[in-house]
Amino acid sequence: MTLRMQETTLNFKDLHEKIAHIIHQSFFGKISSKAITQTILKVSDLYVKDDKGSHWKSKEFQTAYLSHFLPMNILRLIQVLERIKKYDFLNKLHWYELGSGVGALDMALQQSEFEPTQITLSDSSSEAKQLYHKLFGQNHEYAIQNFKNAPQVLSARTLFVFCFSLTECATIPDWIYKKDHVLIVEPALKSKSKRLIKMRQKFIDSGFEVLAPCTHNQKCPMEGGREDWCHDTTSGTPWAELCDYYSYLPFKTHRLGFSYLLVSRGHKNLFTNQIRVIGDPLKEKGKSKIMICQDSEREFAARLKKDGPLGEFSRGELIAELQTTEKKSNEWRLKPFTSSARTQP
Ligand SMILES: C[S@@+](CC[C@H](N)C(=O)[O-])C[C@H]1O[C@@H](n2cnc3c(N)ncnc32)[C@H](O)[C@@H]1O
């Protein structure tokens, strides 16, 4: 099966075959699709309700992770890498991942335009490392280590990457605020995304510049006790095609959520003067609107019904300029609809 996503082509066929083979070996061929689906749901519940994290020693957990969470995380990470691809300097760095599991980042990197100078994976679980080797061979160095302690690598030349691994940590290790370049990807859960917003401020207070998804270094407009939070989603992913168990699962979504944050000391934000779309279109009486972010204010771009449809806006994308008439409260009123009511960066 080949998946076209933006400009990359991802061949999942090999991965699917290897996953099926590992599951077959683990259970001596005796596991039904129904049993796998139940395990996926059990692990999913665990991730939503519990911070205790991955249970790599359990064959059931391995099965659920390989058949469901791994392909989902690969798709999310492909989207993250797409969002940050403008930052060329990342190619000059050693990417050091903490909490790599079975290598979702490695697979996503292979589909991206990035070519880091070096890639190191790491995890506290030797079972995860063994599964990574079964799936990808000895592709990259894989260290067994607990990320409570900082890896001994040169900070200025290293991008420290956490993909869905800080989520398993009740306390964020303080050493990350002393490094130079950090990329964090978290699930789109409210509690995790809100925690990421707090970390964002701590990075700024520690002398970092925020490079993405934010277009500015000011206070986050979503900070505080608000009900909504900033997160992104994959776009147009035929997720149902990738997951053999999709038809059995109660959650039916074609878009996968995630939150992310790229920060650096010494590198400047390339998206200043642009606007990030941070919500889905909302319909209200007499108008449609979308949440946008360009500074510390929580704002919307809205078009009155009499002025036509809202137009094409998708969560996570950048816009160079909005054609507006006035600002009412926290709403920018968009001019009557024409196909050029906004410009792409
Ligand atoms: C949800 S999995 C994510 C795996 C992978 N990054 C992905 O995107 O699919 C989280 C991983 O973090 C690892 N982990 C959690 N806490 C850790 C710690 N303190 N030190 C090292 N690894 C840790 C777990 O063993 C697990 O493999």
The ligand as a MOL file (V3000), in Angstrom:
LIG
                    3D

  0  0  0     0  0            999 V3000
M  V30 BEGIN CTAB
M  V30 COUNTS 27 29 0 0 0
M  V30 BEGIN ATOM
M  V30 1 C 4.2740 6.4840 23.8710 0
M  V30 2 S 5.8440 5.7890 23.6050 0 CHG=1
M  V30 3 C 6.3770 6.7120 22.2070 0
M  V30 4 C 7.3830 5.9660 21.4170 0
M  V30 5 C 7.8270 6.6530 20.1330 0
M  V30 6 N 8.5730 7.8570 20.3850 0
M  V30 7 C 6.6780 6.8980 19.1940 0
M  V30 8 O 6.4840 8.0590 18.7890 0
M  V30 9 O 5.9720 5.9680 18.8140 0 CHG=-1
M  V30 10 C 6.8320 6.4870 24.8850 0
M  V30 11 C 8.2020 5.8590 25.0060 0
M  V30 12 O 8.9450 6.5860 25.9880 0
M  V30 13 C 9.7050 5.6660 26.7690 0
M  V30 14 N 9.9830 6.3080 28.0680 0
M  V30 15 C 9.0810 6.7530 28.9610 0
M  V30 16 N 9.7270 7.2930 30.0200 0
M  V30 17 C 11.0500 7.1890 29.7770 0
M  V30 18 C 12.2320 7.5780 30.4810 0
M  V30 19 N 12.1530 8.1880 31.6550 0
M  V30 20 N 13.4290 7.3510 29.9090 0
M  V30 21 C 13.5210 6.7520 28.6970 0
M  V30 22 N 12.4490 6.3570 27.9740 0
M  V30 23 C 11.2180 6.5700 28.5080 0
M  V30 24 C 8.7970 4.4440 26.8750 0
M  V30 25 O 9.5300 3.2760 27.1790 0
M  V30 26 C 8.1660 4.4150 25.4820 0
M  V30 27 O 8.8970 3.6210 24.6030 0
M  V30 END ATOM
M  V30 BEGIN BOND
M  V30 1 1 1 2
M  V30 2 1 2 3
M  V30 3 1 2 10
M  V30 4 1 3 4
M  V30 5 1 4 5
M  V30 6 1 5 6
M  V30 7 1 5 7
M  V30 8 2 7 8
M  V30 9 1 7 9
M  V30 10 1 10 11
M  V30 11 1 11 12
M  V30 12 1 11 26
M  V30 13 1 12 13
M  V30 14 1 13 14
M  V30 15 1 13 24
M  V30 16 1 14 15
M  V30 17 1 14 23
M  V30 18 2 15 16
M  V30 19 1 16 17
M  V30 20 1 17 18
M  V30 21 2 17 23
M  V30 22 1 18 19
M  V30 23 2 18 20
M  V30 24 1 20 21
M  V30 25 2 21 22
M  V30 26 1 22 23
M  V30 27 1 24 25
M  V30 28 1 24 26
M  V30 29 1 26 27
M  V30 END BOND
M  V30 END CTAB
M  END
